[in-house]
């Protein structure tokens, strides 16, 4: 079976739809902005983040222990 190739030159269809390109560009820019803001938030609130992580370690270990005992019971 031969694969069909999309040819847009001369067929009346545009390879680069301006609306689609603009939409993709805006999504990429928005994604980069969110990445920068997330990085800045982690940098600014680092001590608070460590407190949350330290507080969650005990709960995680308790849950892991309960799950391990439930598996061992079977």
Secondary structure by P-SEA (a helix, b strand, c coil): cbbbbbbccccccccccaaaaaaaaaaaaaaaaaaaaaaaaaaaaaaaaaaaaaaaaaaaaaaaaaaaaaaaac
